[in-house]
Protein backbone atom coordinates (compact mmCIF):
# COMPACT_ATOMS: atom_id res chain seq x y z
CA UNK A 1 0.00 0.00 0.00
CA UNK A 2 1.41 3.37 -1.03
CA UNK A 3 1.94 5.99 1.64
CA UNK A 4 -0.83 8.59 1.53
CA UNK A 5 1.22 11.78 1.57
CA UNK A 6 0.09 15.39 1.48
CA UNK A 7 1.55 15.65 -2.04
CA UNK A 8 -0.56 12.67 -3.17
CA UNK A 9 -3.70 14.22 -1.70
CA UNK A 10 -2.87 17.52 -3.42
CA UNK A 11 -2.35 15.75 -6.74
CA UNK A 12 -5.71 14.01 -6.44
CA UNK A 13 -7.46 17.26 -5.56
CA UNK A 14 -6.02 18.96 -8.63
CA UNK A 15 -6.99 16.08 -10.91
CA UNK A 16 -10.49 15.51 -9.52
CA UNK A 17 -11.63 18.86 -8.13
CA UNK A 18 -12.92 17.03 -5.04
CA UNK A 19 -12.47 18.21 -1.45
CA UNK A 20 -9.43 17.41 0.66
CA UNK A 21 -11.17 15.03 3.07
CA UNK A 22 -12.89 13.22 0.21
CA UNK A 23 -9.52 12.79 -1.52
CA UNK A 24 -7.96 11.39 1.66
CA UNK A 25 -10.83 8.93 1.99
CA UNK A 26 -10.59 7.91 -1.68
CA UNK A 27 -6.87 7.22 -1.37
CA UNK A 28 -7.41 5.24 1.82
CA UNK A 29 -10.13 3.17 0.14
CA UNK A 30 -7.93 2.44 -2.90
CA UNK A 31 -4.61 1.78 -1.17
CA UNK A 32 -3.09 5.02 -2.41
CA UNK A 33 -3.69 4.24 -6.11
CA UNK A 34 -4.24 7.65 -7.73
CA UNK A 35 -6.18 6.49 -10.80
CA UNK A 36 -8.33 4.14 -8.75
CA UNK A 37 -9.00 6.97 -6.33
CA UNK A 38 -10.20 9.17 -9.21
CA UNK A 39 -12.57 6.40 -10.29
CA UNK A 40 -13.77 6.02 -6.68
CA UNK A 41 -14.55 9.74 -6.53
CA UNK A 42 -16.31 9.63 -9.89
CA UNK A 43 -18.49 6.75 -8.73
CA UNK A 44 -19.43 8.76 -5.65
CA UNK A 45 -20.23 11.78 -7.81
CA UNK A 46 -17.52 13.81 -6.10
CA UNK A 47 -15.28 14.33 -9.11
CA UNK A 48 -18.00 15.87 -11.25
CA UNK A 49 -17.03 19.25 -9.81
CA UNK A 50 -13.73 19.18 -11.70
CA UNK A 51 -15.40 19.97 -15.03
CA UNK A 52 -17.01 23.06 -13.53
CA UNK A 53 -14.10 24.37 -11.45
CA UNK A 54 -12.91 26.84 -14.08
CA UNK A 55 -16.25 28.61 -14.43
CA UNK A 56 -16.71 32.00 -12.74
CA UNK A 57 -18.90 31.87 -9.63
CA UNK A 58 -19.87 35.44 -8.71
CA UNK A 59 -23.55 34.96 -7.81
CA UNK A 60 -24.93 33.06 -4.84
CA UNK A 61 -25.74 34.23 -1.32
CA UNK A 62 -24.36 35.94 1.74
CA UNK A 63 -25.55 34.21 4.91
CA UNK A 64 -25.47 35.35 8.53
CA UNK A 65 -26.00 33.41 11.74
CA UNK A 66 -26.16 35.03 15.18
CA UNK A 67 -26.23 33.78 18.73
CA UNK A 68 -26.34 36.68 21.16
CA UNK A 69 -22.80 37.87 21.73
CA UNK A 70 -21.44 36.16 18.62
CA UNK A 71 -22.34 36.17 14.93
CA UNK A 72 -20.82 34.99 11.67
CA UNK A 73 -21.20 35.90 8.01
CA UNK A 74 -20.19 33.79 5.01
CA UNK A 75 -20.26 34.17 1.24
CA UNK A 76 -21.17 31.12 -0.83
CA UNK A 77 -20.86 31.71 -4.57
CA UNK A 78 -22.49 30.00 -7.52
CA UNK A 79 -22.53 30.77 -11.23
CA UNK A 80 -26.10 32.04 -11.56
CA UNK A 81 -28.67 33.90 -9.51
CA UNK A 82 -31.09 31.09 -10.35
CA UNK A 83 -29.16 28.73 -8.08
CA UNK A 84 -29.41 31.24 -5.23
CA UNK A 85 -33.16 30.53 -5.28
CA UNK A 86 -32.56 26.78 -5.05
CA UNK A 87 -33.73 25.33 -1.71
CA UNK A 88 -30.72 23.00 -1.45
CA UNK A 89 -28.28 25.87 -2.04
CA UNK A 90 -30.06 28.06 0.51
CA UNK A 91 -30.03 25.28 3.10
CA UNK A 92 -26.31 24.76 2.43
CA UNK A 93 -25.56 28.47 2.95
CA UNK A 94 -27.58 28.52 6.18
CA UNK A 95 -25.83 25.40 7.45
CA UNK A 96 -22.37 26.76 6.69
CA UNK A 97 -23.15 30.04 8.47
CA UNK A 98 -24.18 28.09 11.58
CA UNK A 99 -20.96 26.08 11.46
CA UNK A 100 -19.02 29.35 11.10
CA UNK A 101 -20.31 30.33 14.56
CA UNK A 102 -18.20 27.50 16.00
CA UNK A 103 -14.90 28.58 14.41
CA UNK A 104 -12.93 31.82 14.50
CA UNK A 105 -13.66 33.11 11.03
CA UNK A 106 -10.82 31.46 9.08
CA UNK A 107 -12.44 30.17 5.91
CA UNK A 108 -9.89 27.34 5.48
CA UNK A 109 -10.61 26.13 9.02
CA UNK A 110 -14.32 26.38 8.26
CA UNK A 111 -13.92 24.30 5.09
CA UNK A 112 -12.20 21.53 7.06
CA UNK A 113 -14.87 21.48 9.81
CA UNK A 114 -17.43 18.68 9.92
CA UNK A 115 -20.82 19.56 8.43
CA UNK A 116 -23.71 18.63 10.79
CA UNK A 117 -25.78 15.63 9.78
CA UNK A 118 -23.20 14.49 7.23
CA UNK A 119 -20.05 12.41 7.11
CA UNK A 120 -18.45 15.17 5.03
CA UNK A 121 -16.64 18.38 5.86
CA UNK A 122 -18.06 21.77 4.89
CA UNK A 123 -15.84 21.70 1.80
CA UNK A 124 -17.03 18.20 0.99
CA UNK A 125 -20.63 19.31 1.33
CA UNK A 126 -20.01 22.14 -1.15
CA UNK A 127 -18.38 19.68 -3.56
CA UNK A 128 -21.35 17.37 -3.20
CA UNK A 129 -23.71 20.27 -3.97
CA UNK A 130 -21.71 21.06 -7.13
CA UNK A 131 -22.21 17.51 -8.33
CA UNK A 132 -25.92 17.55 -7.44
CA UNK A 133 -26.94 21.04 -8.60
CA UNK A 134 -24.59 21.22 -11.58
CA UNK A 135 -22.89 24.59 -11.13
CA UNK A 136 -19.48 25.60 -9.90
CA UNK A 137 -19.59 26.86 -6.29
CA UNK A 138 -17.09 28.39 -3.95
CA UNK A 139 -17.13 29.09 -0.23
CA UNK A 140 -15.25 32.33 -0.66
CA UNK A 141 -14.92 33.90 2.78
CA UNK A 142 -16.07 33.84 6.38
CA UNK A 143 -15.77 36.21 9.35
CA UNK A 144 -17.11 36.03 12.89
CA UNK A 145 -17.39 38.73 15.55
CA UNK A 146 -17.92 38.33 19.28
CA UNK A 147 -18.01 40.48 22.41
CA UNK A 148 -17.48 39.60 26.06
CA UNK A 149 -20.85 41.14 26.91
CA UNK A 150 -23.41 42.82 24.69
CA UNK A 151 -24.61 41.84 21.23
CA UNK A 152 -23.45 41.30 17.69
CA UNK A 153 -26.35 42.65 15.65
CA UNK A 154 -26.88 41.62 12.04
CA UNK A 155 -28.70 42.85 8.97
CA UNK A 156 -29.22 41.25 5.55
CA UNK A 157 -30.11 43.42 2.57
CA UNK A 158 -32.13 42.10 -0.39
CA UNK A 159 -33.02 39.06 1.71
CA UNK A 160 -34.49 36.03 -0.05
CA UNK A 161 -35.33 34.64 3.39
CA UNK A 162 -34.20 35.46 6.96
CA UNK A 163 -30.40 35.48 7.16
CA UNK A 164 -29.82 35.08 3.41
CA UNK A 165 -29.34 37.84 0.85
CA UNK A 166 -27.00 39.95 -1.25
CA UNK A 167 -25.38 42.04 1.51
CA UNK A 168 -24.70 40.83 5.06
CA UNK A 169 -23.56 43.08 7.91
CA UNK A 170 -22.44 42.40 11.48
CA UNK A 171 -22.04 45.12 14.13
CA UNK A 172 -20.47 44.34 17.52
CA UNK A 173 -21.68 46.41 20.47
CA UNK A 174 -19.97 45.71 23.78
CA UNK A 175 -21.97 46.71 26.86
CA UNK A 176 -23.61 45.37 29.99
CA UNK A 177 -26.74 47.37 29.14
CA UNK A 178 -30.15 46.14 28.02
CA UNK A 179 -29.58 43.54 25.27
CA UNK A 180 -32.89 44.24 23.49
CA UNK A 181 -32.09 47.94 23.12
CA UNK A 182 -28.54 47.17 22.03
CA UNK A 183 -29.91 44.79 19.41
CA UNK A 184 -32.40 47.37 18.13
CA UNK A 185 -29.85 50.14 17.66
CA UNK A 186 -27.20 47.67 16.51
CA UNK A 187 -29.45 46.59 13.66
CA UNK A 188 -30.02 50.24 12.68
CA UNK A 189 -26.25 50.79 12.58
CA UNK A 190 -25.90 47.59 10.54
CA UNK A 191 -28.43 49.00 8.06
CA UNK A 192 -26.33 52.16 7.91
CA UNK A 193 -23.21 50.09 7.17
CA UNK A 194 -25.04 48.29 4.36
CA UNK A 195 -25.96 51.65 2.78
CA UNK A 196 -22.86 53.76 3.51
CA UNK A 197 -20.18 51.06 3.07
CA UNK A 198 -17.56 52.42 5.50
CA UNK A 199 -14.04 51.08 5.02
CA UNK A 200 -12.72 51.56 8.58
CA UNK A 201 -14.12 51.69 12.11
CA UNK A 202 -12.50 54.97 13.16
CA UNK A 203 -9.71 57.41 12.30
CA UNK A 204 -7.13 55.31 14.15
CA UNK A 205 -8.07 52.30 12.02
CA UNK A 206 -7.27 53.94 8.67
CA UNK A 207 -4.19 52.21 7.31
CA UNK A 208 -1.17 54.33 6.43
CA UNK A 209 -1.11 53.33 2.77
CA UNK A 210 -4.73 54.37 2.19
CA UNK A 211 -4.23 57.67 3.99
CA UNK A 212 -1.02 58.54 2.14
CA UNK A 213 -2.55 57.67 -1.21
CA UNK A 214 -5.53 59.92 -0.48
CA UNK A 215 -3.28 62.70 0.84
CA UNK A 216 -1.15 62.57 -2.33
CA UNK A 217 -4.17 62.83 -4.62
CA UNK A 218 -5.73 65.66 -2.63
CA UNK A 219 -2.41 67.56 -2.45
CA UNK A 220 -1.97 67.38 -6.24
CA UNK A 221 -5.53 68.57 -6.74
CA UNK A 222 -4.95 71.52 -4.36
CA UNK A 223 -1.65 72.51 -6.02
CA UNK A 224 -3.39 72.58 -9.38
CA UNK A 225 -5.30 75.60 -8.08
CA UNK A 226 -2.03 77.56 -7.93
CA UNK A 227 -2.49 78.61 -4.32
CA UNK A 228 0.46 79.11 -1.89
CA UNK A 229 1.71 76.09 0.08
CA UNK A 230 0.40 77.44 3.42
CA UNK A 231 -3.10 77.71 1.94
CA UNK A 232 -2.73 74.27 0.37
CA UNK A 233 -1.84 72.83 3.80
CA UNK A 234 -5.09 74.21 5.26
CA UNK A 235 -7.08 72.95 2.28
CA UNK A 236 -5.50 69.53 2.70
CA UNK A 237 -6.39 69.42 6.39
CA UNK A 238 -10.04 70.09 5.59
CA UNK A 239 -10.13 67.55 2.78
CA UNK A 240 -8.55 64.83 4.93
CA UNK A 241 -11.21 65.52 7.57
CA UNK A 242 -13.83 65.09 4.88
CA UNK A 243 -12.14 61.84 3.79
CA UNK A 244 -12.41 60.48 7.34
CA UNK A 245 -16.11 61.37 7.37
CA UNK A 246 -16.58 59.37 4.19
CA UNK A 247 -14.65 56.19 5.09
CA UNK A 248 -14.77 55.85 8.91
CA UNK A 249 -17.95 54.42 10.41
CA UNK A 250 -17.81 56.45 13.63
CA UNK A 251 -17.28 59.67 11.65
CA UNK A 252 -20.16 59.11 9.21
CA UNK A 253 -23.58 60.74 9.47
CA UNK A 254 -26.28 58.27 10.42
CA UNK A 255 -28.29 57.53 7.25
CA UNK A 256 -31.50 57.21 9.28
CA UNK A 257 -31.55 60.89 10.32
CA UNK A 258 -28.81 62.35 8.10
CA UNK A 259 -27.38 64.59 10.80
CA UNK A 260 -26.05 62.60 13.77
CA UNK A 261 -22.58 61.08 13.70
CA UNK A 262 -22.46 57.35 14.41
CA UNK A 263 -20.15 58.11 17.35
CA UNK A 264 -22.93 60.27 18.83
CA UNK A 265 -25.49 57.54 18.17
CA UNK A 266 -23.36 55.18 20.28
CA UNK A 267 -23.02 57.82 23.02
CA UNK A 268 -26.79 58.29 23.03
CA UNK A 269 -27.32 54.54 23.31
CA UNK A 270 -25.06 54.44 26.38
CA UNK A 271 -27.27 57.04 28.05
CA UNK A 272 -30.39 55.07 27.13
CA UNK A 273 -29.16 51.75 28.55
CA UNK A 274 -27.37 53.34 31.50
CA UNK A 275 -24.11 51.53 30.79
CA UNK A 276 -21.06 52.33 28.63
CA UNK A 277 -21.35 51.12 25.04
CA UNK A 278 -18.43 50.52 22.68
CA UNK A 279 -18.75 49.80 18.98
CA UNK A 280 -15.98 47.20 18.75
CA UNK A 281 -16.14 46.31 15.08
CA UNK A 282 -18.20 45.64 11.98
CA UNK A 283 -18.15 43.42 8.90
CA UNK A 284 -19.85 44.02 5.55
CA UNK A 285 -20.01 41.35 2.85
CA UNK A 286 -21.49 42.30 -0.52
CA UNK A 287 -22.08 39.38 -2.85
CA UNK A 288 -19.46 39.07 -5.58
CA UNK A 289 -17.51 42.21 -4.67
CA UNK A 290 -14.00 42.00 -6.06
CA UNK A 291 -14.76 39.06 -8.35
CA UNK A 292 -14.00 39.78 -11.97
CA UNK A 293 -17.10 38.71 -13.82
CA UNK A 294 -16.83 37.46 -17.37
CA UNK A 295 -18.55 39.89 -19.75
CA UNK A 296 -20.40 38.24 -22.60
CA UNK A 297 -21.92 39.71 -25.74
CA UNK A 298 -25.11 37.73 -26.06
CA UNK A 299 -25.94 39.06 -29.54
CA UNK A 300 -22.47 38.08 -30.77
CA UNK A 301 -22.87 34.60 -29.26
CA UNK A 302 -26.19 34.10 -31.06
CA UNK A 303 -24.72 35.39 -34.35
CA UNK A 304 -21.74 33.05 -34.00
CA UNK A 305 -24.01 30.11 -33.27
CA UNK A 306 -26.17 30.97 -36.30
CA UNK A 307 -23.07 31.10 -38.48
CA UNK A 308 -22.10 27.60 -37.44
CA UNK A 309 -25.57 26.22 -38.05
Buried (B, 14 or more C-beta within 10 A) or exposed (E): EEEBEEEBBEBBBEBBBBBBBBBBBBBEBBEBBBEBBBBBBBEBBBBBBBEBBEEBBBBBBBBBBBEEBBBBBBBBBBBEBEBBEBEEBBEBBBBBBBBBBBBEBBBEBBBBBBBEEEEBBBBBBBBBBBBBBEBBBBBBBBBBBBBEBBBBBBBBBEBBEEBBBBBBBBBBBBBBBBBEBBBBBBBBBBBBBBEBBBEBBBBEBBEEEEBEEBBEEBBEEBEEEEEEEEEBEEBBEEBBEEBBBEBBBBBBBBBEEEEBBBBEBBBEBBEBBEBEBEBBBBBBBBBBEEBEEEEEEEEEEEEEEEEEE
